[in-house]
Amino acid sequence: MKNFLKRPTMALSVLLASSSLQALPVYINEFHYDNQGADQNEFVEIAGLSGTDLLGWQLEFYNGNNGRRYMSWDLSGSFSDQQAGYGVLPFTGSGGLQNGGNDGIALVNNLGDLVQFISYEGSLVATNGSALGATSIDVGVVESPSTALGSSIQLSGTGESSEAFAWVLGQASQGAFNTDQLYQAPIVSGPVVPDIPTFTEPGSNPDVVSVPEPASLSLLGLGLLLLGQIRRGAKMRS
């Protein structure tokens, strides 16, 4: 602990890195679960900051009838920079998504923490799994046996984070940002540097900065101080 405190720069770097990791935006960006005829091409797409590694993350799927998890998918891979520093990764599994109602999808990080819990055709309360006790957020958009093949429920809009987008039904675009989804890079403000006053004499070159000469009183005080130091040094030597 003492060694850690002796290095304030290192301590600050560790704290900033930890807070940055916790703040990384990773969320469900698109999914498909029902269409005309036999269900095809079911998937869930995750969006996040480029460079974020999903190794150890999971998707858990919940039954709306009893709130229990019925399936999970292991995630992996890192986001590339596809738009303004963000990217997307689509995932599929050996089993298909249930057709509702009020079935849920939970995004769980590599520490086992619940990151997001959404549902379609109503909300539910999870009775087991990583989302135990949590209430899902209904996306408010549904697919049905009449939904055209190649459709998906996806986020749309313009902004800097998932909160800026809204769920819509549109053409599936797994592996790419949605048709009407535009990410804006966050605006980072730098420190404000105050103006440094300059002193120029009339008729002089304004590009040359000059400092006013000290007043004679200041020079006198400086001389007296120096003289006192010399006298004290002489007494000590004697």
C-alpha positions as CSV (number, residue, x, y, z in Angstrom):
1,M,0.0,0.0,0.0
2,K,2.8,2.4,0.9
3,N,4.6,1.7,-2.4
4,F,1.3,2.3,-4.3
5,L,0.8,5.7,-2.5
6,K,4.4,6.7,-3.3
7,R,3.5,6.6,-7.0
8,P,0.5,8.9,-7.3
9,T,0.9,9.0,-11.1
10,M,0.6,5.2,-11.3
11,A,-2.3,5.1,-8.9
12,L,-4.2,7.7,-10.9
13,S,-3.5,5.8,-14.1
14,V,-4.9,2.6,-12.6
15,L,-8.0,4.4,-11.4
16,L,-8.6,6.1,-14.8
17,A,-8.1,2.8,-16.6
18,S,-10.6,1.0,-14.4
19,S,-13.2,3.7,-14.8
20,S,-12.7,3.7,-18.6
21,L,-13.2,0.0,-18.8
22,Q,-16.4,0.2,-16.8
23,A,-17.7,2.9,-19.1
24,L,-17.2,1.1,-22.4
25,P,-20.5,1.1,-24.2
26,V,-21.4,-2.5,-25.1
27,Y,-25.0,-3.4,-25.9
28,I,-27.4,-5.3,-28.0
29,N,-27.8,-3.5,-31.3
30,E,-30.0,-5.9,-33.4
31,F,-31.7,-9.2,-33.3
32,H,-34.1,-11.5,-35.3
33,Y,-36.3,-14.2,-33.9
34,D,-39.4,-14.7,-36.2
35,N,-40.4,-14.6,-39.8
36,Q,-42.7,-16.0,-42.5
37,G,-42.5,-19.8,-42.8
38,A,-39.7,-21.6,-40.9
39,D,-37.6,-19.3,-38.8
40,Q,-34.3,-18.5,-40.5
41,N,-31.1,-16.6,-39.9
42,E,-31.8,-15.9,-36.2
43,F,-29.0,-13.8,-34.6
44,V,-28.2,-11.2,-32.0
45,E,-25.7,-8.4,-32.8
46,I,-23.6,-6.6,-30.2
47,A,-22.2,-3.1,-30.6
48,G,-19.3,-1.6,-28.7
49,L,-16.2,0.6,-28.7
50,S,-13.5,-0.5,-31.1
51,G,-10.9,-2.7,-29.4
52,T,-13.2,-4.0,-26.7
53,D,-12.7,-7.8,-26.4
54,L,-15.9,-9.9,-25.8
55,L,-14.0,-13.0,-24.7
56,G,-15.8,-14.5,-21.7
57,W,-19.0,-12.5,-22.3
58,Q,-22.4,-14.3,-22.8
59,L,-25.9,-13.9,-24.1
60,E,-28.6,-15.5,-22.0
61,F,-32.1,-16.2,-23.3
62,Y,-35.1,-16.2,-21.0
63,N,-38.6,-17.8,-21.2
64,G,-41.4,-15.4,-20.6
65,N,-43.7,-18.1,-19.2
66,N,-41.5,-18.9,-16.1
67,G,-38.7,-16.3,-16.3
68,R,-36.1,-19.1,-16.5
69,R,-33.0,-19.1,-18.8
70,Y,-33.5,-21.6,-21.6
71,M,-30.3,-21.1,-23.6
72,S,-26.9,-19.2,-23.6
73,W,-24.3,-18.3,-26.2
74,D,-20.6,-17.7,-25.5
75,L,-19.2,-14.6,-27.1
76,S,-15.8,-13.7,-28.3
77,G,-14.0,-11.3,-30.7
78,S,-13.0,-7.7,-30.6
79,F,-14.8,-4.8,-32.2
80,S,-13.1,-3.1,-35.2
81,D,-13.6,0.6,-36.0
82,Q,-16.5,0.6,-38.4
83,Q,-17.9,4.0,-37.6
84,A,-16.7,6.8,-35.4
85,G,-14.7,4.4,-33.2
86,Y,-17.4,1.8,-32.8
87,G,-18.1,-1.6,-34.3
88,V,-20.6,-4.5,-34.3
89,L,-20.3,-8.3,-34.0
90,P,-23.2,-10.7,-34.9
91,F,-23.7,-14.0,-33.1
92,T,-25.6,-17.2,-33.6
93,G,-25.9,-20.4,-31.7
94,S,-26.9,-24.0,-32.0
95,G,-30.5,-23.2,-30.8
96,G,-33.0,-20.7,-32.0
97,L,-34.7,-17.8,-30.2
98,Q,-38.2,-18.4,-28.9
99,N,-41.0,-16.6,-30.6
100,G,-42.5,-15.0,-27.6
101,G,-44.4,-13.6,-25.9
102,N,-42.3,-11.7,-23.5
103,D,-39.1,-13.6,-24.0
104,G,-35.9,-12.0,-23.0
105,I,-32.2,-11.6,-23.9
106,A,-29.6,-10.7,-21.3
107,L,-26.0,-9.5,-22.1
108,V,-23.6,-10.6,-19.4
109,N,-19.9,-9.5,-19.1
110,N,-16.8,-11.6,-18.5
111,L,-17.2,-11.1,-14.7
112,G,-20.7,-12.5,-14.7
113,D,-22.4,-9.1,-14.2
114,L,-25.6,-8.3,-16.0
115,V,-25.0,-5.5,-18.5
116,Q,-28.4,-5.4,-20.3
117,F,-31.7,-7.2,-20.2
118,I,-34.2,-6.6,-23.0
119,S,-37.3,-8.5,-24.1
120,Y,-39.8,-8.6,-26.9
121,E,-43.6,-8.9,-26.9
122,G,-43.7,-7.8,-23.2
123,S,-41.5,-7.7,-20.1
124,L,-40.5,-10.4,-17.6
125,V,-38.7,-11.0,-14.3
126,A,-35.8,-13.5,-14.5
127,T,-36.1,-16.3,-11.9
128,N,-32.6,-17.7,-12.4
129,G,-29.4,-17.1,-14.3
130,S,-27.3,-13.9,-14.3
131,A,-30.4,-11.8,-14.6
132,L,-32.0,-13.3,-11.5
133,G,-34.5,-10.9,-10.0
134,A,-34.1,-8.3,-12.8
135,T,-37.0,-6.9,-14.9
136,S,-36.5,-6.8,-18.6
137,I,-37.0,-3.7,-20.7
138,D,-39.5,-4.4,-23.6
139,V,-38.1,-3.0,-26.9
140,G,-41.7,-2.2,-28.0
141,V,-41.2,-3.7,-31.5
142,V,-42.2,-7.2,-32.5
143,E,-41.7,-9.8,-35.2
144,S,-44.4,-12.3,-36.2
145,P,-45.1,-15.2,-38.6
146,S,-45.9,-12.6,-41.2
147,T,-42.6,-10.7,-40.8
148,A,-40.7,-10.7,-44.1
149,L,-37.6,-12.9,-44.3
150,G,-34.5,-10.7,-43.9
151,S,-36.0,-8.4,-41.4
152,S,-34.7,-7.7,-37.8
153,I,-35.4,-5.5,-34.8
154,Q,-32.6,-3.0,-34.7
155,L,-31.5,0.4,-33.2
156,S,-31.9,3.5,-35.4
157,G,-31.0,7.1,-35.0
158,T,-28.1,9.4,-34.6
159,G,-26.0,9.9,-31.4
160,E,-23.0,8.9,-29.3
161,S,-24.4,6.0,-27.3
162,S,-27.2,3.4,-27.2
163,E,-29.5,5.8,-25.3
164,A,-29.6,8.0,-28.4
165,F,-31.1,5.3,-30.6
166,A,-34.6,3.8,-30.8
167,W,-35.8,0.2,-31.7
168,V,-37.4,-0.2,-35.1
169,L,-38.2,-3.1,-37.5
170,G,-36.0,-2.9,-40.6
171,Q,-33.8,-4.7,-43.1
172,A,-31.3,-7.0,-41.3
173,S,-27.7,-5.8,-41.5
174,Q,-25.8,-8.2,-39.2
175,G,-22.1,-7.4,-39.1
176,A,-22.7,-3.8,-40.2
177,F,-24.3,-0.7,-38.6
178,N,-28.0,-0.5,-39.3
179,T,-29.3,1.5,-42.3
180,D,-30.5,4.5,-40.4
181,Q,-28.0,4.3,-37.5
182,L,-25.3,7.0,-37.4
183,Y,-22.7,7.2,-34.7
184,Q,-21.2,10.6,-33.8
185,A,-17.8,10.7,-32.2
186,P,-17.9,12.3,-28.8
187,I,-16.6,15.8,-28.6
188,V,-13.6,16.0,-26.3
189,S,-12.8,19.5,-24.9
190,G,-9.2,20.3,-24.2
191,P,-7.9,22.4,-21.3
192,V,-8.4,26.2,-21.6
193,V,-5.0,27.9,-21.9
194,P,-5.2,31.5,-20.5
195,D,-3.8,34.3,-22.6
196,I,-0.3,35.4,-21.4
197,P,0.0,39.2,-21.2
198,T,2.8,40.8,-23.2
199,F,4.5,44.1,-22.9
200,T,5.7,46.1,-25.9
201,E,7.1,49.6,-26.1
202,P,5.6,52.1,-28.6
203,G,7.3,51.7,-31.9
204,S,8.9,48.4,-31.1
205,N,8.4,45.1,-32.9
206,P,5.1,43.6,-31.5
207,D,6.4,40.1,-32.1
208,V,9.2,40.6,-29.6
209,V,8.0,40.2,-26.0
210,S,9.7,42.5,-23.5
211,V,9.4,42.6,-19.7
212,P,9.3,45.9,-17.9
213,E,12.4,46.8,-15.9
214,P,12.1,46.5,-12.2
215,A,11.6,49.7,-10.3
216,S,14.5,51.3,-8.5
217,L,12.9,50.5,-5.2
218,S,12.8,46.9,-6.0
219,L,16.5,46.9,-7.0
220,L,17.4,48.7,-3.7
221,G,15.5,46.0,-1.7
222,L,17.3,43.3,-3.6
223,G,20.7,44.8,-2.9
224,L,20.0,45.2,0.8
225,L,18.9,41.6,1.0
226,L,22.1,40.4,-0.7
227,L,24.3,42.6,1.6
228,G,22.6,41.1,4.7
229,Q,23.4,37.6,3.4
230,I,27.0,38.5,2.9
231,R,27.4,40.0,6.4
232,R,25.8,37.0,8.0
233,G,28.2,34.7,6.1
234,A,31.2,36.8,7.2
235,K,30.2,36.6,10.9
236,M,29.8,32.8,10.8
237,R,33.3,32.5,9.3
238,S,34.8,34.7,12.0
